[in-house]
Amino acid sequence: MVSTSHLFDPNLLGDDLKADLPQGYVIRPLSQDDFSKGYVDLLSTLTTVGDVTEESFNATFQAMRRSNIYYITVIEDTAAERVVASGSLICELKFIHSCGKVGHVEDVVVAKDQQGKKLGATIIKQLMVLSQNLECYKTILDCSEANAPFYKKCGMIEKGVQMAIYFDKDGSNGADKKTSTSESSKETADEVITKGINGVKL
Ligand SMILES: CC(C)(COP(=O)(O)OP(=O)(O)OC[C@H]1O[C@@H](n2cnc3c(N)ncnc32)[C@H](O)[C@@H]1OP(=O)(O)O)[C@@H](O)C(=O)NCCC(=O)NCCS
């Protein structure tokens, strides 16, 4: 029986990488309790997080859990009861490649005071194990040039070109903007579920 507090079944994570972690650190699925273990603070190392209350965190967590495509994996320093690293795998269902699946890696982050301890590499390796356990035929990600050497050290190769378009609240686009100013993050998870994403009901 899978705990409802976990985002996904922990059995999907292999045991092999646990030895790579410093003593007292565990790797596991994101849990709803992680709001109180500094998860939102950790994400702020990566980018602007905005206003995320415990209520909106829980609603989004449950929406992700129901959709069954989110595999956010975290490392916790159990002595400090603090989440110190995270990476997201989103498993996309496709018709091509015989109804195959593609993994998308997003939001890889290690707390500033924990960088350089191979936690980032362990998260990436774990997301690759997960991708294979989920039978993805490939897993891809976008990153800055500055971070490309890190992903290459994790065994990934450069492929293709990254494209982006950013949308403002009024529906206009700001193709020249470097960061998103989308207000869609202010929608509640229930609104997202009702509307779906790009017309696809969750
Ligand atoms: C990028 C990041 C995830 C790396 O995590 P980390 O735990 O510090 O990295 P690791 O200790 O696992 O490093 C693994 C290897 O990659 C190298 N490495 C890490 N970051 C690197 C970088 N930016 N450029 C070049 N090499 C890098 C390390 O030196 C190490 O090399 P080694 O195996 O030869 O010793 C982390 O620095 C981070 O969270 N940065 C801020 C957020 C961010 O930019 N996220 C990525 C979004 S695409």
The ligand as a Tripos MOL2 file, in Angstrom:
@<TRIPOS>MOLECULE
LIG
   48    50     1     0     0
SMALL
NO_CHARGES

@<TRIPOS>ATOM
      1 C1         23.6910   22.4960  -10.7000 C.3       1 LIG1
      2 C2         23.5090   21.7700   -9.3590 C.3       1 LIG1
      3 C3         22.1620   21.0370   -9.3630 C.3       1 LIG1
      4 C4         24.6610   20.7650   -9.1570 C.3       1 LIG1
      5 O1         24.4670   20.0630   -7.9400 O.3       1 LIG1
      6 P1         25.6720   19.6750   -6.9830 P.3       1 LIG1
      7 O2         25.1710   18.7530   -5.9510 O.co2     1 LIG1
      8 O3         26.3440   20.9140   -6.5010 O.co2     1 LIG1
      9 O4         26.6650   18.9340   -7.9900 O.3       1 LIG1
     10 P2         27.4450   17.5690   -7.7460 P.3       1 LIG1
     11 O5         28.2310   17.6810   -6.4610 O.co2     1 LIG1
     12 O6         26.5060   16.4310   -7.8380 O.co2     1 LIG1
     13 O7         28.4420   17.5900   -8.9930 O.3       1 LIG1
     14 C5         28.6720   16.4390   -9.8100 C.3       1 LIG1
     15 C6         29.8220   16.7970  -10.7630 C.3       1 LIG1
     16 O8         29.4220   17.8870  -11.6030 O.3       1 LIG1
     17 C7         30.3150   18.9990  -11.4510 C.3       1 LIG1
     18 N1         29.5160   20.2310  -11.5220 N.ar      1 LIG1
     19 C8         28.4810   20.5940  -10.7370 C.ar      1 LIG1
     20 N2         27.9740   21.7690  -11.1630 N.ar      1 LIG1
     21 C9         28.7140   22.1400  -12.2330 C.ar      1 LIG1
     22 C10        28.6770   23.2520  -13.1270 C.ar      1 LIG1
     23 N3         27.7700   24.2260  -13.0230 N.pl3     1 LIG1
     24 N4         29.6030   23.2920  -14.1140 N.ar      1 LIG1
     25 C11        30.5340   22.3140  -14.2600 C.ar      1 LIG1
     26 N5         30.5960   21.2140  -13.4690 N.ar      1 LIG1
     27 C12        29.6970   21.1520  -12.4720 C.ar      1 LIG1
     28 C13        30.9530   18.7860  -10.0920 C.3       1 LIG1
     29 O9         32.2040   19.4480   -9.9970 O.3       1 LIG1
     30 C14        31.0680   17.2870  -10.0340 C.3       1 LIG1
     31 O10        32.1880   16.9060  -10.8210 O.3       1 LIG1
     32 P3         33.1230   15.6370  -10.4100 P.3       1 LIG1
     33 O11        32.2260   14.4180  -10.4630 O.co2     1 LIG1
     34 O12        34.1970   15.6280  -11.4560 O.co2     1 LIG1
     35 O13        33.6190   15.9130   -9.0240 O.co2     1 LIG1
     36 C15        23.5740   22.7840   -8.1700 C.3       1 LIG1
     37 O14        24.7730   23.4960   -8.2450 O.3       1 LIG1
     38 C16        22.4090   23.7530   -8.1080 C.2       1 LIG1
     39 O15        21.3960   23.4640   -7.4880 O.2       1 LIG1
     40 N6         22.5600   24.9600   -8.6990 N.am      1 LIG1
     41 C17        21.5280   26.0050   -8.6090 C.3       1 LIG1
     42 C18        20.2400   25.6290   -9.3250 C.3       1 LIG1
     43 C19        20.4670   25.2280  -10.7770 C.2       1 LIG1
     44 O16        21.1470   25.9170  -11.5230 O.2       1 LIG1
     45 N7         19.8680   24.0860  -11.1600 N.am      1 LIG1
     46 C20        19.9560   23.5220  -12.4950 C.3       1 LIG1
     47 C21        18.7840   23.9560  -13.3150 C.3       1 LIG1
     48 S1         18.9520   23.4100  -14.9980 S.3       1 LIG1
@<TRIPOS>BOND
     1     1     2 1
     2     2     3 1
     3     2     4 1
     4     2    36 1
     5     4     5 1
     6     5     6 1
     7     6     7 2
     8     6     8 1
     9     6     9 1
    10     9    10 1
    11    10    11 2
    12    10    12 1
    13    10    13 1
    14    13    14 1
    15    14    15 1
    16    15    16 1
    17    15    30 1
    18    16    17 1
    19    17    18 1
    20    17    28 1
    21    18    19 ar
    22    18    27 ar
    23    19    20 ar
    24    20    21 ar
    25    21    22 ar
    26    21    27 ar
    27    22    23 1
    28    22    24 ar
    29    24    25 ar
    30    25    26 ar
    31    26    27 ar
    32    28    29 1
    33    28    30 1
    34    30    31 1
    35    31    32 1
    36    32    33 2
    37    32    34 1
    38    32    35 1
    39    36    37 1
    40    36    38 1
    41    38    39 2
    42    38    40 1
    43    40    41 1
    44    41    42 1
    45    42    43 1
    46    43    44 2
    47    43    45 1
    48    45    46 1
    49    46    47 1
    50    47    48 1
@<TRIPOS>SUBSTRUCTURE
     1 LIG1         1 GROUP 0 **** ****
